């Protein structure tokens, strides 16, 4: 059941952060655009995923720290993925969209097995 909740809440969170990312990619460099969108997703995600998806009753500093590390890792993967795909002729906005399923799967697995256990 957590997969279904993750997909639903993840879709909303991803949609919101990717709309922000898509807009920012027109105006600022990739690293800053992905960082800003990732920070917004992190703030929303920690509480939504922790409480509503994985139904964790206590969100500790340790869990927040692990979630921040996960978010940082996903930001690096997202930023470098967009960068390398754009070097190979794929538009930045399309590259960002192509990375979503991979980042979502990775995020779900790490949150379920490491962060919100």
C-alpha positions as CSV (number, residue, x, y, z in Angstrom):
1,X,0.0,0.0,0.0
2,X,2.9,2.4,0.6
3,X,3.8,2.1,-3.1
4,X,0.4,3.4,-4.1
5,X,0.5,6.3,-1.6
6,X,4.1,7.1,-2.7
7,X,3.0,7.2,-6.3
8,X,0.0,9.5,-5.6
9,X,1.8,11.9,-3.2
10,X,5.0,11.5,-5.2
11,X,3.2,12.5,-8.4
12,X,1.9,15.7,-6.8
13,X,5.3,16.5,-5.2
14,X,7.1,15.7,-8.4
15,X,4.7,17.7,-10.5
16,X,5.0,20.8,-8.3
17,X,8.8,20.6,-8.1
18,X,9.2,19.9,-11.8
19,X,6.9,22.8,-12.8
20,X,9.3,25.0,-10.7
21,X,12.3,23.3,-12.3
22,X,11.0,23.7,-15.8
23,X,10.5,27.4,-15.3
24,X,13.8,27.9,-13.6
25,X,15.7,26.1,-16.4
26,X,14.8,28.9,-18.7
27,X,16.3,31.6,-16.5
28,X,19.2,30.1,-14.4
29,X,21.9,27.5,-14.6
30,X,21.1,23.8,-14.2
31,X,22.8,23.3,-10.8
32,X,20.9,26.2,-9.2
33,X,17.6,25.3,-10.8
34,X,17.7,21.7,-9.7
35,X,18.9,22.8,-6.2
36,X,16.0,25.1,-5.7
37,X,13.4,22.6,-7.0
38,X,15.0,19.9,-4.9
39,X,14.8,22.0,-1.7
40,X,11.1,22.7,-2.3
41,X,10.5,19.0,-2.9
42,X,12.6,18.1,0.2
43,X,10.5,20.3,2.5
44,X,7.2,19.0,1.2
45,X,8.5,15.4,0.9
46,X,9.9,14.9,4.4
47,X,6.6,15.5,6.0
48,X,4.3,14.0,3.4
49,X,6.3,10.9,2.8
50,X,7.2,10.4,6.5
51,X,3.6,10.9,7.8
52,X,1.3,10.0,4.9
53,X,3.2,7.5,2.8
54,X,5.3,5.5,5.2
55,X,3.1,6.3,8.2
56,X,6.0,7.0,10.5
57,X,4.7,8.3,13.8
58,X,8.0,9.9,14.9
59,X,10.0,12.1,12.5
60,X,13.4,12.4,14.3
61,X,16.4,14.5,13.6
62,X,18.2,11.3,12.5
63,X,15.5,10.7,9.9
64,X,15.6,14.3,8.7
65,X,19.4,14.1,8.4
66,X,19.1,10.9,6.3
67,X,16.4,12.5,4.2
68,X,18.5,15.5,3.6
69,X,21.4,13.3,2.5
70,X,19.1,11.4,0.2
71,X,17.8,14.7,-1.3
72,X,21.3,15.9,-1.8
73,X,22.2,12.7,-3.6
74,X,19.1,12.9,-5.8
75,X,20.0,16.5,-6.6
76,X,23.5,15.5,-7.7
77,X,22.1,12.7,-9.9
78,X,19.4,15.0,-11.3
79,X,21.8,17.8,-12.0
80,X,24.5,15.7,-13.6
81,X,21.9,13.6,-15.5
82,X,20.4,16.7,-17.1
83,X,23.9,18.1,-17.8
84,X,25.2,15.0,-19.5
85,X,22.0,14.4,-21.5
86,X,22.0,18.0,-22.6
87,X,25.6,17.5,-23.8
88,X,24.3,14.7,-26.0
89,X,21.8,16.9,-27.7
90,X,18.8,16.4,-25.5
91,X,17.1,19.6,-24.4
92,X,17.4,20.3,-20.7
93,X,13.7,20.3,-20.1
94,X,13.2,17.0,-21.9
95,X,16.2,15.5,-20.0
96,X,14.7,16.6,-16.7
97,X,11.5,14.8,-17.6
98,X,13.3,11.6,-18.7
99,X,15.0,11.3,-15.4
100,X,11.9,11.4,-13.3
101,X,11.0,7.7,-13.2
102,X,14.6,6.7,-12.3
103,X,14.9,9.3,-9.6
104,X,11.4,8.3,-8.2
105,X,12.2,4.6,-8.0
106,X,15.6,5.3,-6.4
107,X,14.0,7.7,-3.9
108,X,11.2,5.3,-2.9
109,X,13.6,2.4,-2.3
110,X,15.9,4.4,-0.2
111,X,13.2,6.1,1.8
112,X,11.5,2.7,2.5
113,X,14.6,0.8,3.4
114,X,16.8,3.4,5.0
115,X,15.0,6.7,6.0
116,X,11.6,5.9,7.3
117,X,12.2,2.4,8.9
